[in-house]
Amino acid sequence: MKPLGPIPPHFASAGNDLLIGGRTAQSLAEAHGTPLFVYDAGAVRARVAALRAALPARIRLHYAVKANPFGPLLALLDGLVDGFDIASAGELAIIAAQGIDPARAGFAGPGKRDSELAAAIAAGVTLHCESAREVERALAVAPSAGKRARLAIRVNPDFDLRGSGMKMGGGARQFGLDAERVPELARHIAHSEAEWRGFHIFAGSQALDADAVIATQAATLELAARLAGEAGVDLPALNLGGGFGIPYFPGDMPLDLAKVGAALAERLADLPPVMAQTALTVELGRYLVGEAGVYLTRVIERKESRGEVFLVTDGGMHHQLAASGNFGTVVRRNYPLAIADRMAEPVAEAASVVGCLCTPLDRLAEKAGLPRADEGDLVAVFCAGAYGATASPSAFLGHGPATEILVDSNA
Amino acid sequence: MKPLGPIPPHFASAGNDLLIGGRTAQSLAEAHGTPLFVYDAGAVRARVAALRAALPARIRLHYAVKANPFGPLLALLDGLVDGFDIASAGELAIIAAQGIDPARAGFAGPGKRDSELAAAIAAGVTLHCESAREVERALAVAPSAGKRARLAIRVNPDFDLRGSGMKMGGGARQFGLDAERVPELARHIAHSEAEWRGFHIFAGSQALDADAVIATQAATLELAARLAGEAGVDLPALNLGGGFGIPYFPGDMPLDLAKVGAALAERLADLPPVMAQTALTVELGRYLVGEAGVYLTRVIERKESRGEVFLVTDGGMHHQLAASGNFGTVVRRNYPLAIADRMAEPVAEAASVVGCLCTPLDRLAEKAGLPRADEGDLVAVFCAGAYGATASPSAFLGHGPATEILVDSNA
């Protein structure tokens, strides 16, 4: 039997029924069909509240749209966070469609096309420029965009986020400008037609170790101050990146948010003068919405093959690539998963939960200890709120995308 | 420097320009924009012709739609192959939309919904049933579908395809019915209201070793004969699976098709009486279209970071998940790739080709030996004809899907 990841603690059950946003998973599946992504507005609100309580009041919270661009979720977040981070003109259109003011957004990402730069400038988005060449292109397109470009520099730091799931800094990278080349470019922007907006320093993501996050934030503040000093420019804004991880796998422990917040407060009490007025932002995607989402899929068949049990579902890796172990993971481990209509039943067997795709890659859980489940039962895959629906190959094998809904027990 | 995979030998250049279907990659990119999938009809025809020449005339060729469901490609294949294999009701709708007769199709895949079974039966599709329960469900829905169900059994063999990229048989599997339980179910179908259509035995995919394919085909024929004999049923049809691989990575050698064909001819000369009239099918997806496709993406920026060169393109893993190393591969290796407008230039440097997604997973080639390329140059990723556009998370980060075109120098 292989262990399952930890179910996020905010989920409760009523008898055998998993509750999501105050409703049973079964009733949601009946009303909306399966496979179904359900995002719990209350869990997102609670997460933002926990962040506001733990982090110094001066810290601005941004939501990284790439984690989950579902419209109603963005509309909810619009009332909760201080801004948005986008990574394409497509994401700019997505936030604009939700009525979100693009002037509250930053745009980072390598390979921005001229048309994307122009659209962002016209909309008042702050560009986190990844290179000197990108700054040059942004300044060149700005006049035709009819607006003053708002330019920040994305810095490739000379450190990374220790223990992070994905390193985005340190060494040679496609992201950002190498730190050592930043001062010259910062001066150039500050003396250009553009509005100088400071730095964006993103060292990694999905870290569960508070000490690693604390060390990275300290190094980020120090690097930003040093670079601004060397450049002789002021520092209107600094995006400190994010990197706050969520527990996916057996043994993962939640990030100690209070510890991160306390350490950050200490740092803020001791900032150099160049940062006295700097708008400090933490950018989070997965940490805000990941644990708020559940993917529900129905068991089409219970199958036994040579002594092993397979629960064949109507969902799969075309919606849950990461849970299948095919998205940036080397060793496949089980996500948190449960039989959503048998929550009170004891573990009865080892079962593999697979999807309906005709490929052996399509596994949602491997030899997991589960109650005995049968045709018609409902499987819940947790931690499905981020990098699920849009980070999966939904056209693969023609089953099409899953329905997504936001449930709100307060609404 | 890390080596690149081998460029399929049918591609030629005119000076610096890569040719695809008789046209320059540059002209195609200018006419249709980038990123762009280009499928070469001539390459598909040549591949089918090579198969017809190598394999015994009795072997029927099927195309596995999952490899690439692009409409014009399906329409082309409709005139070249003897049938189609689909894996969902979605794929049934896709072939029907191309005017392909669904009676020429087989439907395999775990987790077929009742609605999918009904749609397939109504359309005359042969169902490759994955379990006794699925046969039961098919027989139950058939009356309402208004047609006699055509049922075959997908067999989970007690062997796998040695050296295959993906094992689909042997041991406990979600695919097919364990061989030892097949005779009873075969008898049941043969004596039911349904039309008995024989077996489907798929032991693995992406094998480059002719001896492994030969051994699997021999074992498949033997198993099918034995199971039919034990069941005391005739064997109207047998899908031998596919598994023919294509070279993706450095050192990969093409499958020796002549050797496979010669061995199969020997086997067919010596078949038991139960197979005298059996329709024998080889089902291929990747092998038919994989090498016919090229993914073209434009360099947005040439970037140097701490001594390394990055070519940042307007494409990426949202269209080419497999090339990025995030689709069923443990160790990332480079696909074949070239600078499509500098084909005659010598290797000048090691460069990493990355996409425009804001994630370090988005790499199309790592430290590849390439001519010096710059902003505006065109990158060609080869072997992009199968498991590309639809097997990638095209909604990720909002850049949207790539355009796809079929070029035909004979048209």
Interface residues (C-beta under 8 A of the other chain):
Chain A: V65 K66 P69 I86 A87 S88 A89 G90 E91 A93 I94 A108 G109 P110 G111 K112 R113 E130 S131 R133 E134 N156 M166 K167 M168 G171 A172 R173 Q174 F175 D178 I300 E301 R302 K303 S305 R306 G307 E308 F310 V312 T313 D314 G316 L321 N326 F327 G328 V330 S352 V354 G355 C356 L357 C358 T359 P360 L361 E375 A389 T390 A391 S392 P393 S394 A395 F396 L397 G398 H399 G400
Chain B: V65 K66 P69 I86 A87 S88 A89 G90 E91 A93 I94 A108 G109 P110 G111 K112 R113 E130 S131 R133 E134 N156 M166 K167 M168 G171 A172 R173 Q174 F175 D178 I300 E301 R302 K303 S305 R306 G307 E308 F310 V312 T313 D314 G316 L321 N326 F327 G328 V330 S352 V354 G355 C356 L357 C358 T359 P360 L361 E375 A389 T390 A391 S392 P393 S394 A395 F396 L397 G398 H399 G400
